[in-house]
Amino acid sequence: MNIQFLKVFLMWLCVTGTVQAQEDVNKLPDWAFGGFVRPMGVNPVISPRENTLFLDPMSGKKVAWESNDTFNPAAAVKDDEIVVLYRSEDKSGVAIGHRTSRIGYAASKDGISFTRKDTPVFYPADDEQKHFEWPGGTEDPRVAVTEDGLYVLFYTQWNRKIARLGVATSKDLIHWEKHGQIFSKAENADLILDKFHKSASIVTQVKDGKQVIAKINGKYWMYWGERGVYGATSDNLLDWEPIVDENRTLKAFISPRKGYFDSDLTECGPPAVLTEHGILLLYNGKNNPKNGDSRFNKGTYSAGQVLFDRHDPTKVIGRLDVPFLRPMEPFEKSGQYRDGTVFIEGLVYFHEKWFLYYGCADSKVGVAIYDPAHPAAPDALPPQN
């Protein structure tokens, strides 16, 4: 065989193998959602506004409550509209976690163009929860709805000392009743109550074309946590019991992985979805600065997926090794978190498509859409070193 021909042939095999390997890496398994597509020319769909003032009940002053940042959104469907409940920060501090957060309301008939209320619908007030919510605020909501139309909101109570999970309910997504900390009545409350805990993703399902809260083995089920994914169950949606092992230790079902996009954090995202394959949880992975995936910036937040057994919600049966959504657009890599962030918190089934809402660099809100009837290819990744 001609030596030059052999060299060319071997080079072609190498290139073809690399391309095929990369295609295999980017290909989503049958159980995963995606690919999600950012609609052209519409993002970000929610950005800060300077001219909306709110009479704060805690300070007694008018504040520009959404002037610094608008990010980390929940989403729900109401009256054939998508409602996004987004975290907003004022200018009362100089860094993330040092301002006051409140939750704003935006509605859309197409999931892309939003009309916003000028005042927040959920915020710290002179109520029984003020000790846990002031001065840091109410942060990072996730919301889902029962079959009879009760919206259940899980959010972070932040008093600038300890972050805790709170729960509230509403019939209209505007007027809310706070019920306090979700673990306050738990048998194992001592393991968690006065320690950082956040990011609750309740299990939902699509029933008769509507995404509603589901039960697993006769109980409501949620995943929660940021440095590992944990679980909890409830009989009434308000009082939750964390899952523990035989040694009465909180049980993490997945944890950060060295060398991967989720090497630093595995933080629960929007409500999980019960599918024919199992329970699908979309989560936020943070890249560890020293032990992460070298293809991403140090500290980058990207989005992953993990599948749990539908009969045993603690059992992992599938997990993506690469993110299905990652920072690519300029507004996802600039703002108050410049390492790059797509932080997913809102997922709704609307007009037979899945709308995913996410925080962009902790500064704005973006949307990506997955059409199961016409799935797009996921974002391509550069080859791994």
C-alpha positions as CSV (number, residue, x, y, z in Angstrom):
1,M,0.0,0.0,0.0
2,N,1.2,3.5,-0.8
3,I,2.7,5.1,2.3
4,Q,1.2,8.5,1.6
5,F,-2.2,6.9,1.1
6,L,-1.9,5.0,4.4
7,K,-1.1,8.2,6.3
8,V,-4.1,10.0,4.8
9,F,-6.3,7.0,5.5
10,L,-5.2,6.8,9.1
11,M,-5.7,10.6,9.6
12,W,-9.2,10.2,8.1
13,L,-10.0,7.4,10.6
14,C,-8.7,9.5,13.5
15,V,-10.8,12.6,12.5
16,T,-13.9,10.5,11.8
17,G,-13.6,8.7,15.1
18,T,-13.2,12.0,16.9
19,V,-16.3,13.5,15.2
20,Q,-18.3,10.3,15.9
21,A,-17.2,10.3,19.5
22,Q,-18.2,13.9,19.9
23,E,-21.6,13.2,18.3
24,D,-22.1,10.4,20.7
25,V,-21.3,12.6,23.7
26,N,-23.7,15.3,22.6
27,K,-26.5,12.9,21.8
28,L,-29.2,12.8,24.5
29,P,-30.6,9.5,25.8
30,D,-34.2,8.6,25.2
31,W,-35.2,9.5,28.7
32,A,-33.8,13.1,28.7
33,F,-35.6,16.3,27.7
34,G,-34.2,18.3,24.8
35,G,-32.6,19.7,23.0
36,F,-33.8,23.1,24.2
37,V,-33.7,26.0,21.8
38,R,-33.3,29.6,22.7
39,P,-35.8,31.5,20.4
40,M,-33.9,33.9,18.1
41,G,-33.8,37.5,19.1
42,V,-36.0,37.4,22.2
43,N,-33.7,36.8,25.1
44,P,-33.4,38.0,27.8
45,V,-37.2,38.1,28.3
46,I,-37.0,39.9,31.7
47,S,-34.4,42.5,32.6
48,P,-34.0,45.0,35.5
49,R,-36.2,48.2,35.6
50,E,-35.2,51.4,37.4
51,N,-38.6,53.1,37.5
52,T,-40.8,50.7,39.4
53,L,-41.1,51.7,43.0
54,F,-42.5,49.7,46.0
55,L,-43.4,50.9,49.5
56,D,-41.4,48.4,51.5
57,P,-43.4,47.4,54.7
58,M,-40.2,46.6,56.6
59,S,-38.3,49.9,56.1
60,G,-41.3,52.2,55.4
61,K,-39.5,53.6,52.4
62,K,-40.1,53.4,48.6
63,V,-37.5,51.3,46.9
64,A,-36.6,50.5,43.3
65,W,-37.2,46.8,44.1
66,E,-36.1,45.4,40.7
67,S,-33.5,47.9,39.7
68,N,-30.3,45.9,40.1
69,D,-31.1,42.3,38.9
70,T,-34.0,40.1,37.8
71,F,-33.2,36.4,37.7
72,N,-33.8,32.8,39.0
73,P,-37.4,32.5,37.9
74,A,-40.2,30.0,38.7
75,A,-43.0,29.4,36.2
76,A,-46.6,28.1,36.1
77,V,-49.5,28.1,33.8
78,K,-52.7,30.1,34.7
79,D,-55.7,30.9,32.4
80,D,-53.8,29.8,29.3
81,E,-50.9,32.1,30.1
82,I,-47.4,31.4,31.4
83,V,-46.7,33.3,34.6
84,V,-43.1,33.7,35.6
85,L,-42.3,34.6,39.2
86,Y,-38.8,36.0,39.2
87,R,-36.3,37.0,41.9
88,S,-35.5,40.7,41.9
89,E,-32.8,42.6,43.8
90,D,-32.8,46.3,44.7
91,K,-29.6,48.4,45.2
92,S,-29.4,48.2,48.9
93,G,-26.1,46.2,48.9
94,V,-22.9,45.8,47.0
95,A,-22.9,42.1,46.1
96,I,-25.0,38.9,45.7
97,G,-26.6,38.0,49.0
98,H,-26.2,41.5,50.5
99,R,-29.2,43.2,48.8
100,T,-32.9,42.5,49.5
101,S,-34.7,40.1,47.2
102,R,-38.4,40.1,46.4
103,I,-40.4,38.1,43.8
104,G,-42.0,39.8,40.8
105,Y,-44.8,38.7,38.5
106,A,-44.8,38.5,34.7
107,A,-47.4,37.0,32.4
108,S,-47.3,35.9,28.7
109,K,-49.6,34.4,26.2
110,D,-46.8,32.9,24.1
111,G,-44.2,32.3,26.8
112,I,-41.8,34.9,25.2
113,S,-43.3,38.4,25.5
114,F,-44.2,39.4,29.0
115,T,-46.4,41.9,30.8
116,R,-45.1,42.7,34.3
117,K,-46.6,44.0,37.4
118,D,-45.0,47.1,38.8
119,T,-44.9,45.8,42.4
120,P,-43.7,42.5,43.8
121,V,-46.2,39.8,44.7
122,F,-44.1,38.1,47.4
123,Y,-41.6,39.8,49.8
124,P,-40.5,40.2,53.4
125,A,-43.2,41.7,55.5
126,D,-44.0,42.4,59.1
127,D,-45.3,38.9,59.6
128,E,-44.4,35.7,61.4
129,Q,-41.6,35.0,58.9
130,K,-39.8,38.3,59.1
131,H,-37.1,36.9,61.4
132,F,-36.2,34.4,58.6
133,E,-36.6,36.7,55.6
134,W,-35.3,40.1,56.6
135,P,-33.1,41.8,55.5
136,G,-32.0,39.3,52.8
137,G,-35.4,38.6,51.4
138,T,-37.3,35.9,49.6
139,E,-35.2,34.2,46.9
140,D,-35.1,31.6,44.2
141,P,-38.7,30.4,43.9
142,R,-40.0,27.1,42.4
143,V,-43.7,26.7,41.9
144,A,-46.2,23.9,40.9
145,V,-49.9,23.5,41.0
146,T,-52.3,20.8,42.3
147,E,-55.0,19.3,40.2
148,D,-57.6,21.5,41.9
149,G,-55.7,24.7,41.2
150,L,-53.7,25.4,44.4
151,Y,-50.3,26.8,43.6
152,V,-47.5,25.8,45.9
153,L,-44.4,28.0,46.1
154,F,-41.1,26.8,47.6
155,Y,-38.5,29.6,48.1
156,T,-35.4,30.5,50.1
157,Q,-35.8,32.5,53.2
158,W,-32.7,34.6,53.6
159,N,-32.0,36.6,56.7
160,R,-28.3,37.0,55.8
161,K,-27.4,34.4,58.4
162,I,-28.9,31.0,57.4
163,A,-30.8,30.1,54.2
164,R,-33.9,28.0,54.8
165,L,-36.7,26.6,52.6
166,G,-40.1,28.1,53.1
167,V,-43.4,27.3,51.5
168,A,-46.4,29.4,50.6
169,T,-49.7,28.8,48.7
170,S,-52.0,30.8,46.4
171,K,-55.0,30.4,44.2
172,D,-54.0,33.2,41.8
173,L,-50.2,33.5,42.0
174,I,-50.6,37.0,43.3
175,H,-52.0,36.7,46.8
176,W,-50.0,34.3,49.0
177,E,-50.3,32.7,52.4
178,K,-46.9,31.9,54.0
179,H,-46.7,28.7,55.9
180,G,-43.1,28.9,57.2
181,Q,-40.2,26.5,57.0
182,I,-41.0,23.2,55.3
183,F,-39.0,21.1,57.9
184,S,-40.2,22.8,61.1
185,K,-42.4,19.9,62.1
186,A,-40.2,17.1,60.8
187,E,-39.3,14.2,63.0
188,N,-35.7,14.8,62.0
189,A,-35.9,18.5,62.1
190,D,-32.8,18.7,64.3
191,L,-30.7,17.5,61.4
192,I,-31.5,20.4,59.1
193,L,-33.6,23.2,60.6
194,D,-30.8,25.6,61.6
195,K,-28.4,24.7,58.8
196,F,-28.3,26.0,55.2
197,H,-31.0,24.2,53.1
198,K,-32.5,25.4,49.8
199,S,-33.6,24.6,46.3
200,A,-36.8,22.4,46.4
201,S,-38.0,20.6,43.3
202,I,-41.4,18.9,43.8
203,V,-42.4,16.0,41.6
204,T,-45.0,16.8,38.9
205,Q,-46.6,14.9,36.0
206,V,-48.5,15.8,32.8
207,K,-52.1,14.7,33.3
208,D,-54.8,15.5,30.7
209,G,-52.4,18.0,29.1
210,K,-51.7,19.9,32.3
211,Q,-48.6,19.7,34.5
212,V,-49.7,19.0,38.1
213,I,-48.2,17.9,41.4
214,A,-47.9,14.1,41.6
215,K,-47.7,11.5,44.3
216,I,-45.1,8.8,44.5
217,N,-46.1,5.7,46.5
218,G,-49.0,7.6,48.1
219,K,-47.0,10.6,49.2
220,Y,-45.9,14.0,47.7
221,W,-42.2,13.9,46.9
222,M,-39.5,16.5,46.4
223,Y,-35.8,16.7,45.7
224,W,-33.8,19.5,47.4
225,G,-30.3,20.6,48.1
226,E,-27.3,22.2,46.4
227,R,-24.2,20.2,47.6
228,G,-25.9,17.0,46.7
229,V,-29.5,16.1,45.8
230,Y,-31.6,14.9,48.8
231,G,-35.2,14.0,49.2
232,A,-38.3,14.6,51.3
233,T,-41.9,13.5,51.5
234,S,-45.2,15.0,52.7
235,D,-48.8,14.2,53.2
236,N,-50.1,17.8,53.0
237,L,-47.6,19.8,50.8
238,L,-46.7,22.0,53.7
239,D,-44.9,19.8,56.3
240,W,-42.0,17.8,54.9
241,E,-39.9,14.9,56.3
242,P,-36.3,14.6,55.0
243,I,-35.1,11.2,53.8
244,V,-32.5,9.7,56.1
245,D,-30.5,6.5,56.0
246,E,-30.3,3.7,58.7
247,N,-27.9,5.9,60.7
248,R,-30.3,8.9,60.7
249,T,-28.1,10.8,58.3
250,L,-29.4,12.9,55.4
251,K,-29.1,10.7,52.3
252,A,-27.7,12.3,49.1
253,F,-28.8,10.5,46.0
254,I,-26.3,12.2,43.7
255,S,-23.3,14.4,44.6
256,P,-20.7,16.5,42.7
257,R,-18.4,14.6,40.5
258,K,-14.7,15.4,40.1
259,G,-13.8,16.3,36.5
260,Y,-17.4,17.1,35.4
261,F,-19.5,20.2,34.9
262,D,-21.2,19.5,38.2
263,S,-18.0,19.0,40.2
264,D,-18.7,21.7,42.8
265,L,-22.5,21.8,43.2
266,T,-25.6,19.7,42.2
267,E,-28.4,22.1,42.9
268,C,-32.0,21.1,42.2
269,G,-33.7,23.1,39.5
270,P,-37.4,23.3,38.5
271,P,-40.1,20.9,39.5
272,A,-39.2,17.3,38.6
273,V,-41.3,15.4,36.1
274,L,-42.7,11.9,36.3
275,T,-42.4,10.4,32.8
276,E,-42.7,6.9,31.2
277,H,-39.0,6.4,31.8
278,G,-38.9,7.5,35.5
279,I,-38.7,10.7,37.5
280,L,-36.7,13.3,35.6
281,L,-34.9,16.0,37.6
282,L,-33.2,18.9,35.9
283,Y,-30.5,20.4,38.1
284,N,-27.8,23.1,38.2
285,G,-24.2,22.0,38.1
286,K,-21.4,24.3,39.1
287,N,-17.9,23.7,37.8
288,N,-15.2,23.4,40.4
289,P,-12.3,25.8,39.9
290,K,-9.7,23.1,40.6
291,N,-11.3,19.8,39.9
292,G,-13.9,20.5,37.2
293,D,-14.3,20.1,33.5
294,S,-11.6,22.1,31.8
295,R,-13.9,23.0,28.8
296,F,-15.8,25.4,31.1
297,N,-14.9,28.5,33.0
298,K,-14.1,28.1,36.6
299,G,-17.3,28.4,38.6
300,T,-19.6,28.2,35.5
301,Y,-23.2,27.1,36.2
302,S,-24.6,24.7,33.5
303,A,-27.7,22.5,33.5
304,G,-27.8,18.7,33.9
305,Q,-30.4,15.9,34.0
306,V,-30.7,12.9,36.2
307,L,-33.3,10.1,36.1
308,F,-34.7,8.3,39.1
309,D,-36.7,5.1,39.3
310,R,-40.4,5.9,39.3
311,H,-41.1,3.3,42.0
312,D,-38.0,4.1,44.1
313,P,-37.3,7.9,43.9
314,T,-34.0,7.4,45.7
315,K,-32.5,5.2,43.0
316,V,-30.6,6.8,40.1
317,I,-31.0,5.0,36.7
318,G,-29.5,7.6,34.4
319,R,-27.4,10.8,34.5
320,L,-26.0,13.1,31.8
321,D,-22.2,13.5,31.8
322,V,-22.3,16.8,29.9
323,P,-24.7,19.7,30.4
324,F,-27.8,20.0,28.1
325,L,-27.7,23.8,28.5
326,R,-24.7,26.0,29.2
327,P,-23.7,29.7,29.0
328,M,-23.3,30.7,25.4
329,E,-24.9,34.1,24.9
330,P,-23.2,37.3,26.0
331,F,-26.0,38.0,28.6
332,E,-25.3,34.6,30.1
333,K,-21.7,35.4,30.6
334,S,-21.9,39.0,31.8
335,G,-23.6,40.7,34.7
336,Q,-23.1,40.1,38.4
337,Y,-21.9,36.5,37.8
338,R,-19.4,36.7,35.0
339,D,-18.0,33.2,35.0
340,G,-21.2,32.3,33.1
341,T,-24.6,31.1,34.4
342,V,-27.7,29.4,33.1
343,F,-29.5,28.7,36.4
344,I,-32.7,26.8,35.7
345,E,-35.7,27.1,38.0
346,G,-38.9,27.3,35.9
347,L,-40.2,24.5,33.7
348,V,-43.8,24.4,32.4
349,Y,-45.7,22.3,29.9
350,F,-47.6,24.7,27.6
351,H,-49.2,24.1,24.2
352,E,-47.5,20.7,24.0
353,K,-44.0,22.2,24.5
354,W,-41.7,22.6,27.5
355,F,-40.7,26.1,28.4
356,L,-37.6,26.4,30.5
357,Y,-36.9,29.7,32.3
358,Y,-33.5,30.4,33.8
359,G,-31.3,33.1,35.4
360,C,-28.7,34.6,33.1
361,A,-25.5,35.4,35.0
362,D,-27.6,36.2,38.1
363,S,-28.8,39.3,36.3
364,K,-31.6,38.6,33.8
365,V,-34.1,35.9,32.8
366,G,-33.9,33.8,29.6
367,V,-36.1,31.1,28.0
368,A,-35.4,28.0,26.1
369,I,-38.0,25.7,24.5
370,Y,-38.2,22.0,23.9
371,D,-40.7,20.7,21.4
372,P,-41.1,16.9,21.9
373,A,-42.6,16.5,18.4
374,H,-39.6,18.2,16.8
375,P,-36.6,17.8,19.1
376,A,-33.5,19.8,18.2
377,A,-29.9,18.7,18.6
378,P,-28.4,19.7,22.0
379,D,-25.7,22.4,22.2
380,A,-22.4,21.0,20.8
381,L,-19.5,20.9,23.2
382,P,-15.8,21.3,22.3
383,P,-13.7,18.1,22.6
384,Q,-12.5,17.2,26.0
385,N,-8.8,17.6,26.7
